[in-house]
């Protein structure tokens, strides 16, 4: 649950997210990020999600590309780097990502360029 558009509602967002976790039970947990609360399966993170995607068609055997802008994305960057993919941090801040794009507008420009070229070159 992102509350970037209404940072004053952080307490309400956290309370609502926690209620979701309670309702879902022990198989889920709350993870806080940059103006976001994520309800996720217990013991899972973006790195494990990438592993699960890469084990299935149509992802198996392909090079992963993972973009993110939050601390919660760092485990995904780490995993993508280990398996030879492209990790892209969007915005400022320390990161394990191999590449960086300045903001969402830069991401959109890069995606348009990739679509016009028909490849997945690094930013």
Beta strands, then each sheet from edge to edge (+ up, - down):
strand 1: 28-33
strand 2: 36-41
strand 3: 65-68
strand 4: 86-90
strand 5: 99-101
sheet 1: 1+ 2-
sheet 2: 3+ 4+ 5+
end
